[in-house]
Amino acid sequence: MNATEVAAPAPREARAPGGRSVFGTVFKARESGIVLALIVLVAFTATQNSRFLSGQSIRDILLGTAILAVLAVGQAIVMITRNIDLSVGSVLGLSAFAVGSLLREHQGLPVIVALLGGLAVGAVCGLLNGVLVRFGQVPALVVTLGTLYAYRGVVYFWAGGQQINADRLPGSFLSFGHESILDIPWLVLIAVIVLVVAGIVLRNYRAGRELYAMGSSPQAAELAGIKVGRNMIAAFVVSGALAGVAGVLFAARFGTIDAAAGTGYELNVVAAAVVGGVAVFGGSGSVWGAGLGALLLTVIGSALAVLDINQFWQQAIVGALILLAIGADRLVAVRVAKALKKRASHV
C-alpha cells in the first residue's frame, strides 16, 4: 500500500472541478494572501519610517522569525494530526537553561553539541507529551497545558532565582547567534533547513501523508492500517525536539537566560501555524504556510514598534488573525462538504 492509497479514506481530499484538491487550492490562496499582506505591511511601514528597511532591521526580523518558525514547524506537524502542543514555550525555556548551564560549566564544547543537547531535552519532553496523550486518553490541549506549567516549574526550580549571563557563556556560542555564512545568519539557515526537510517529508514521504490521513479521519486511518498512536507520539517528539533546538537558538541570540525564557511563545506559535493555513481540526496545511505565518507575526511586531504603536495592539491583531483563520477553515470545511455531496449525487 503506497502513501497515496493510505491517505485515500480522508474526506478532505475532495477535488475541485479542475482536478485540484479543494483544500490545496484554498490554502495556496491563504499562503499567497500572507505574502500579499507582508508586501503591503512592509511598504506602508517603510513609507512612514525608512529605517524599517535598514540592514539591521531586516536582520533582526529574520533572526526573530527563525526562532518562531522552528517552533511553528513542530506545531504544524502536531496540528496536522488533529492535536496541539501548548508546552513549546516552556520546552524552549527548559532547553535554553539546560544548554546554558552545560556551556557555562564546559566552555570548550562545540556548538553542534549544544544543538544536539537542546534537541535531546526537547525530544524527551515531547515524548512525555505524546505518551500522556496516547496512553492517558486525555486531549492534547489538557495534557500540554499541564506540561506547560510542569516544565516551567522545573526551570524555575533549577534556576533558583538565578540567571545565566552572556559573559559566562563561550564566545564561540554567542558568535554563532549573530554570525553569518554567505551573508545568511546561521539561525536563519537552520530555520530554512528545518522548513525544507519537514516540507519534503510531509509532502513526498509515506510518513508525512499518514499524518494528514490521521488528521482528516483517525478512524479511516486506523482502518487503512496506519499506526495512529505511534505516529501521534512521533509528531509530539518532533515538536518537542524542534522546541529544544529553538531553545538553543534563543540562548545563542540573546545570551542572557533566566527561568522566564520562552514565556508567552505559545500564542504566537499557534497563531503562526493557524494563520499560515494549518487547520485547527487537522488534516491540512503545510509547514511552508506556518513559516510564512511566523514571518508575518514578526513583521507585525517590528512594524508596530517602528510606528510607535502600543504593543497591546500586537496581541489584539494576533487574536483577530486567529479568529479570521478559524473562520476561513470553517468556510473551507463547508465547501468541501458541499463538493463531496455534489460528487456523491453524480455517482
N, C-alpha and C positions, 0 to 999 in steps of 0.2 A: 504493500500500500504506500503510495507516494504522498508527498506533503499536500498536493492539491486535493487528492481524494480524502485525506484526513479532514481537511477544512470544509469539505463539501456539505456536511449537515448544517453548517452555520447559516441561520436565516439572514444574516446581514450581508450575504453575498448576492443580493438581488441585483439584477442588471438593468441598466438604463437602456432605452431603445437603441442607442448607438453601440451597445455591447459592452460599455464600461460599467464598472461597479458603481452603484448609486452612492455608496459611502465614499468610494475612492474619488469620485467626481467632486462631491461636496467638500471633502477635506483637502483636496488640492486647491479648491477655491478658498478655503479657510487659510491655508498657508500663503496663498497669493495675497489675500486680504491683509495678512500680517506684514508682508513685505511692503505693500502699499501704505499701510499705516506708519511703518517705520520711515519711509521716504518723506511722507507729509510731516511727521513729527520732527524729524531731523532738519528738514528745510525750514519749517516755521521757527524752530528754536535758533537756528543759525542766523536767521534774519534779525532776530531780537538780540542775539549776542554772538558775535563772530568767534569768540573763544571756544564755543561749543565744538567747533570742528578743528581745534588745535590738535597737534600731535599727541600731547599729553592727555587731553580729554578723551580722545579716541582710544588711547592705550588703556586708560582707567576703565572705560566702558567695556572693552574687550576682556580685561582681567576680571572684572566683576561678573561678566557674562559667563566666563569659563567655569567658575565655581558653581554657579547656579545651573548651568547647562549639564554639567556632570551629574548633579543631583536630579535634574529633571529627566534625564535619560533613564535612570534607575526607577524613578517614579512612574514614567510612562510604561515601562515593562510590567510593573506590578498592576497598574490600572488597566492595561490591556487584558489581563486575566480576570478582570472584574473584582479587584481588590484595591486597597490603598495603604500607603505606608506613611504614617504621621510621625514616625520616630526619626526621620532622616536628619533633622537639625540636631537632635541630641546625639545621634551616632557621629555626626560631624564633629561635635564638641568633644566627645569621648576620644575619637581618633586623634584629633589635633592635640589634646592634652597628653595622650599616651605617647605619641611620636615626639612631642616637645620634651617630655620627661626623659625619653630614651636618648635623644640627641644631646640633651643637657649633660647627661652622665657619660656619654660616649661621643665625644666631639669628632672623632675620626670616621664615623660611619658615613658611607656614601649616600647620596640622595635616593638611589634606587632601593636601598634597604628601608629608608623611611617610607617610600611609596608602598612597598610590599608589606611593611608593618601596619600601615594605616588600612590597606586593603584587607589584611587578615583580621584586624579588630572589627572592621565593618562587616565582614563576611560572617563572623561569629554572631554578631548582633542580629544580622539578617536571618541567619539560620534559626536563632531562637524565636524570632517573629514568625517565621514560616512554620516551625514545629507547633507553636502555640495555636496558630490559626488552623492548621491541618488536623492535628490530633485533639485539640481542645474544642473543636467545632464551634469556635467563637468568631464573630465577624471581625475582619481585619481592622475595621475602624476602632473597635473597642480594644483589641489586643495592642495595636500600635499606639493608641492614645495612652495606654497603661505603660508600655515600654518607653514611650517618650519621657515620662516622668521618672521611670526607674533608671534609665541610662543617665538622665540628667542628675539624678540623685547620686549615682556612682561618681560622676565627675566632681560634684561639689564635695563629697566625702573625701575623694582622693586629693583634691586641691587644698582642702582645709583652709580656705580663705586666701591662699597664696596664688600668685600668677607667675608665668614663665616669661621673662623679659627677653627682648631681642638680643641683648648683649650676652646672654647665657647660651645662645644657640650658635652653631658653627656658621662661619661666614659663607661657606660654600652653599649651605642650605638656604640662607637668606638671599644669596645672589640668584639662586635657582628661581625664586619668586619674582624676580624682576629682569633677569637676563633673557636674551632672545637668540634664536637661531634663524638665519636668513631673514632678520627683522621681524620674526614672528615670536612673541613671548612663549616661553616653554609651557606656561599654564594654558594658553590658548591652543597650542599644538596638542597637548594631552587631551583637552576637551574635544578637539576635532577628531582625534584618533578614536576616542570613545564613541562619538557620534557615528563615525563611518563604520566601525566594527559592529556596533549594535544595529545600525540600519541594515547592513548587509545580512546579518544573521536573521533578523526578523523578516526580511523580505525574501531571501533566497534559500533558506535552510528549513528543513522539516521542523526543527525545534522551535523556530520562530513562528511558523504557521500554526503549530499546535497551540501556542499561546493565544493566538487570535481565535482559534476554534473554541478554546476553553472559555474565553470571554464572551463569545457570541452565544454559546449554548453549552453549559457544562454537562448537561445530561446527554446531549448528542455527541459531545466529545468523548464521554465515557463509553457510549455505545460504539463509537468508532475505534475503540481500543487505545485511546490516549490516556496516559498515566497522569490524570489531572492532579492528584495530590503531590506527586513527585515534582511535576513541573511548577506547581504553585510555590513549593518550598524553594525551588531553584530560582524563581523570579524574585523572591524576598532576599535570597542570598546575594544575587546580583545587585539589587537595590542597596543592600547594606554595604557591600564591597565598594560600590561607587561612592556612597556617602563617606566611607572611610578614606578613599582616595581624595575626595573633596576636602576632608579634614586636613590632610597633608598640604594640599594646595592653599587652604586657608592659613595654615600656620606659616607657610613659606612666604605668603604675600604680606601678612600683617605683622609677623614676628612676635608680637605680644599675645600670649594665650592665657585666658582665665577660664573659670568654670562656666561662664556665660557664653562662651564661643558657640556660634550657630543658633542661638536662641531666636525664635521667630522665623527661621528659614522655612518652616513647614508650609505656611500660607503661600509664600512666593513660589515654592517648588510645585505645589499642587496647581496653583494658578498658571504657571508656565506650561504645564502639561495640558491642562484643560483648555486654556486659550489657544494653545498650539494644535488643537483638534483631537486630542486623545479623549475618547468618550468616557464619561463618568461611569457608564454602565458596562464598560468593557467591550472587547471585540473589534475595535477600530482605532485608528490614529497611527501616528508614526513618531519616531524619536526625532526626525527632522523638524516636525512641527513643534515638538517640545523645546528643541533648541532655539527655534525662532521665537517661541513664547518667552524663553529666558532672555533673549536679546531685547525683545520689546519691553519687558518689565524693567530691565536695567536701564535702557534708554529713557523710559518714562521717569525713573528716579533721578537720573542725571539731568534731564531737561527741567524738571521741577526745581532742582537746586540752582541751576543756571538762571532760571527765570525768577528766582527768589519767591517761589510759591510754597506755602506751608506744606510740610511733609504729610500732614493729615490727608491731603488730597491724594497722595500716592496710594494710601490704604483704601480710600474711597474708590479710586479708579480701578484698583486691582479687584475689589469686591464687585464692582459693576461689570468688569470684564468676565469674571467667573459666571455671574448670572446670565450675561449675554451668551456665553459659550454653552452653558447648560440648556438655555432656551433653544439655541441652534441645534444641539444634539437631539432635543425632543422633536423639533420640526423634521429633522432627518429621519428619526425613527418612524414618524407618521408617514413620511414619504415612502420609506421602504415597505411599510405595511401595505400601503396602497398599491405599490408596484407588485408585491407578492400576490395580493388579492386579484389584481388585474391579470397577472400571468396565470394564476390558477384557473381563472374563468375561461381562458382560451385553451386549456388543456382538455 
